[in-house]
Amino acid sequence: MNPEQLTIALPKGKLLGPTLQMLDHLDLPIRGVSDGKRSLVFDFPDQKVSYIMCRPTDVPTYVEHGAADLGIVGKDIILDQAKDVYEMVDLGFGYCRFIVAVPQERVGQPLADFNYQRVATKFPHVAEEFFREQGLQVEVIKLHGNIELAPRVGLAEIIVDIVSTGKTLEENFLKEKANIAVCTARVIVNRVSYRTKYSIIEPMISKMSRLVAEGVVKE
């Protein structure tokens, strides 16, 4: 790592807009930075900063292994991947929730009734941790999409997923059974970078915290 250079992993998709807004408020260059271009690396040598455009699920890996000094990623991904990084600032945007959902006709049953049943999810680590804490044993089935379909076709009795409005649950005859965690975008930092580039990173982190407190960065 160049001690003078800061590399930031940016998430493609819905978090990118407010992330760029935040970087602009930090007086960092954002001109031409977009997830709609072929280029995945944006260098600004005069400002000694570069950006790596990543899939959100890859951001923690780039930061953990030092390819990026810091990154912006949803708390949902942090919880599921449990990477060895510092979580520094809750940015407040990108709101969603981790929930447990079941078929509408079973929502009144105690959670204990779902012991030894199957859970479909994109987030196996989060699901396993939650049910372990509840003292329940379940079989976790990892899927990569259309989690809500699993109970309808008999693949699983429960799902663990992220929701923002809950509309998709209703459309698939599911009801929320338990709330696991509230998730928003977070700033994560490589552990080595935080020590070796402290004089650059710490003032940036402090300013991000002030911007959040002032409500400057919005969706």
C-alpha positions as CSV (number, residue, x, y, z in Angstrom):
1,M,0.0,0.0,0.0
2,N,1.2,3.5,-0.9
3,P,1.2,5.5,2.4
4,E,0.2,8.6,0.5
5,Q,-2.6,7.0,-1.6
6,L,-6.1,6.2,-0.4
7,T,-8.1,3.5,-2.2
8,I,-11.8,3.3,-1.6
9,A,-14.1,0.4,-2.6
10,L,-17.4,1.7,-3.8
11,P,-20.6,-0.4,-4.1
12,K,-22.4,-0.7,-7.4
13,G,-26.2,-0.3,-7.3
14,K,-28.5,1.7,-5.0
15,L,-25.9,2.6,-2.5
16,L,-23.6,4.3,-5.0
17,G,-25.7,7.5,-5.4
18,P,-25.7,8.6,-1.7
19,T,-22.1,7.3,-1.4
20,L,-20.9,9.7,-4.1
21,Q,-22.9,12.4,-2.5
22,M,-21.0,11.8,0.7
23,L,-17.6,11.8,-1.0
24,D,-18.5,15.1,-2.6
25,H,-19.2,16.6,0.8
26,L,-15.8,15.3,1.9
27,D,-14.2,17.3,-1.0
28,L,-13.1,14.1,-2.7
29,P,-13.3,13.9,-6.5
30,I,-16.3,12.1,-8.1
31,R,-16.4,13.5,-11.6
32,G,-16.9,10.7,-14.1
33,V,-17.3,8.0,-11.4
34,S,-20.2,5.7,-12.3
35,D,-21.1,2.0,-12.2
36,G,-22.4,2.3,-15.8
37,K,-18.9,2.5,-17.4
38,R,-16.5,-0.3,-18.5
39,S,-13.8,1.0,-16.2
40,L,-13.9,-0.4,-12.7
41,V,-11.0,1.7,-11.4
42,F,-11.1,5.4,-11.2
43,D,-7.7,7.2,-10.4
44,F,-7.3,10.7,-9.2
45,P,-3.5,11.1,-8.7
46,D,-3.6,14.8,-8.0
47,Q,-5.9,14.2,-5.0
48,K,-4.1,10.9,-4.1
49,V,-7.3,8.9,-4.2
50,S,-8.6,6.0,-6.3
51,Y,-11.9,4.1,-6.3
52,I,-12.6,0.5,-7.1
53,M,-16.1,-0.2,-8.3
54,C,-17.3,-3.5,-6.8
55,R,-20.3,-5.7,-6.4
56,P,-21.5,-4.9,-2.8
57,T,-20.9,-8.4,-1.7
58,D,-17.2,-8.1,-2.7
59,V,-16.5,-4.8,-0.9
60,P,-15.6,-6.5,2.5
61,T,-13.2,-8.9,0.7
62,Y,-11.3,-6.0,-1.0
63,V,-11.0,-4.2,2.3
64,E,-10.1,-7.2,4.4
65,H,-7.2,-8.1,2.1
66,G,-5.9,-4.6,1.7
67,A,-6.8,-4.0,-2.0
68,A,-8.9,-1.1,-0.7
69,D,-8.1,0.9,2.5
70,L,-11.8,1.5,3.2
71,G,-15.2,0.7,1.6
72,I,-18.9,1.4,1.9
73,V,-21.2,-1.6,2.3
74,G,-24.5,-2.6,3.8
75,K,-24.7,-3.9,7.3
76,D,-26.5,-6.9,6.0
77,I,-23.4,-8.0,4.1
78,I,-21.1,-7.2,7.0
79,L,-23.2,-9.4,9.3
80,D,-23.3,-12.3,6.9
81,Q,-19.7,-12.3,5.9
82,A,-18.1,-11.5,9.3
83,K,-14.8,-10.2,7.6
84,D,-11.9,-9.1,9.7
85,V,-12.3,-5.3,9.2
86,Y,-13.1,-2.3,11.4
87,E,-16.7,-1.0,11.1
88,M,-16.4,2.7,11.6
89,V,-19.5,4.8,10.7
90,D,-23.2,4.1,10.3
91,L,-24.1,6.3,7.3
92,G,-27.8,6.0,7.8
93,F,-28.8,5.4,4.2
94,G,-29.6,2.1,2.4
95,Y,-32.2,1.1,5.1
96,C,-33.4,-2.5,5.2
97,R,-34.1,-5.1,7.8
98,F,-33.1,-8.8,8.3
99,I,-36.3,-10.7,9.1
100,V,-37.7,-14.2,9.6
101,A,-40.8,-14.8,7.6
102,V,-43.3,-17.7,7.5
103,P,-46.4,-18.6,5.5
104,Q,-49.3,-16.4,6.6
105,E,-51.3,-19.2,8.1
106,R,-48.4,-20.1,10.4
107,V,-47.5,-16.6,11.7
108,G,-49.4,-17.2,15.0
109,Q,-47.4,-20.3,15.9
110,P,-44.6,-20.0,18.4
111,L,-41.1,-19.8,16.9
112,A,-40.3,-23.0,18.7
113,D,-42.7,-24.9,16.4
114,F,-40.3,-24.4,13.6
115,N,-37.5,-26.4,15.3
116,Y,-35.9,-29.0,12.9
117,Q,-37.4,-27.3,9.9
118,R,-35.8,-25.8,6.8
119,V,-34.8,-22.2,6.3
120,A,-34.2,-20.7,2.8
121,T,-31.9,-17.7,2.7
122,K,-29.2,-15.8,0.8
123,F,-27.6,-15.2,4.2
124,P,-26.7,-18.6,5.8
125,H,-24.4,-17.1,8.5
126,V,-27.1,-14.7,9.8
127,A,-29.8,-17.4,9.7
128,E,-27.6,-20.0,11.5
129,E,-26.6,-17.5,14.2
130,F,-30.2,-16.3,14.8
131,F,-31.7,-19.8,15.3
132,R,-28.7,-20.9,17.4
133,E,-29.4,-18.0,19.7
134,Q,-33.0,-19.1,19.9
135,G,-31.9,-22.6,20.8
136,L,-33.5,-24.0,17.7
137,Q,-32.0,-26.5,15.2
138,V,-32.8,-25.8,11.5
139,E,-31.5,-26.9,8.2
140,V,-30.3,-23.8,6.3
141,I,-30.7,-23.9,2.5
142,K,-28.7,-21.3,0.6
143,L,-30.4,-19.7,-2.4
144,H,-29.2,-16.8,-4.6
145,G,-32.6,-15.3,-5.5
146,N,-36.4,-15.6,-5.2
147,I,-36.2,-16.6,-1.5
148,E,-40.0,-15.9,-1.1
149,L,-40.7,-18.8,-3.5
150,A,-39.2,-21.5,-1.2
151,P,-42.2,-21.9,1.1
152,R,-44.7,-21.9,-1.8
153,V,-43.0,-24.8,-3.5
154,G,-42.2,-26.8,-0.4
155,L,-38.5,-26.2,-0.4
156,A,-38.5,-24.6,3.1
157,E,-40.9,-23.7,5.9
158,I,-39.2,-20.4,6.8
159,I,-37.1,-17.8,5.1
160,V,-34.5,-15.3,6.4
161,D,-34.2,-12.3,4.1
162,I,-33.8,-8.5,3.9
163,V,-36.8,-6.3,3.4
164,S,-37.5,-2.6,3.1
165,T,-41.3,-2.3,2.7
166,G,-42.4,-5.9,3.1
167,K,-44.5,-5.7,-0.1
168,T,-42.8,-8.7,-1.7
169,L,-43.6,-10.8,1.4
170,E,-47.3,-10.0,1.1
171,E,-47.3,-10.8,-2.6
172,N,-46.0,-14.3,-1.8
173,F,-48.4,-14.9,1.1
174,L,-45.7,-14.6,3.8
175,K,-45.7,-12.7,7.1
176,E,-42.9,-11.4,9.2
177,K,-42.3,-13.6,12.3
178,A,-39.2,-12.0,13.8
179,N,-36.9,-9.0,13.3
180,I,-33.2,-9.9,13.4
181,A,-31.5,-6.6,12.7
182,V,-31.8,-3.2,11.2
183,C,-29.3,-2.6,8.4
184,T,-27.9,0.6,6.8
185,A,-24.8,1.4,4.9
186,R,-21.5,1.4,6.9
187,V,-17.9,2.5,6.4
188,I,-15.4,-0.3,6.9
189,V,-11.7,0.1,7.1
190,N,-8.7,-2.3,6.6
191,R,-7.0,-2.9,10.0
192,V,-3.5,-2.3,8.7
193,S,-4.5,0.8,6.7
194,Y,-6.1,2.3,9.8
195,R,-2.7,2.2,11.6
196,T,-0.5,3.1,8.7
197,K,-2.7,5.8,7.2
198,Y,-4.3,7.0,10.4
199,S,-3.5,10.7,9.7
200,I,-5.5,10.5,6.5
201,I,-8.3,8.1,7.5
202,E,-9.2,9.3,10.9
203,P,-10.0,12.9,9.9
204,M,-12.2,11.5,7.1
205,I,-14.0,9.2,9.5
206,S,-14.6,12.1,11.8
207,K,-16.0,14.3,9.1
208,M,-18.3,11.5,7.8
209,S,-19.7,11.2,11.4
210,R,-20.4,14.9,11.4
211,L,-22.1,14.8,8.0
212,V,-24.4,12.0,9.2
213,A,-25.2,13.9,12.4
214,E,-26.1,17.0,10.4
215,G,-28.3,14.9,8.0
216,V,-26.3,16.1,5.0
217,V,-26.2,12.8,3.2
218,K,-29.6,11.5,2.0
219,E,-30.9,8.7,-0.2
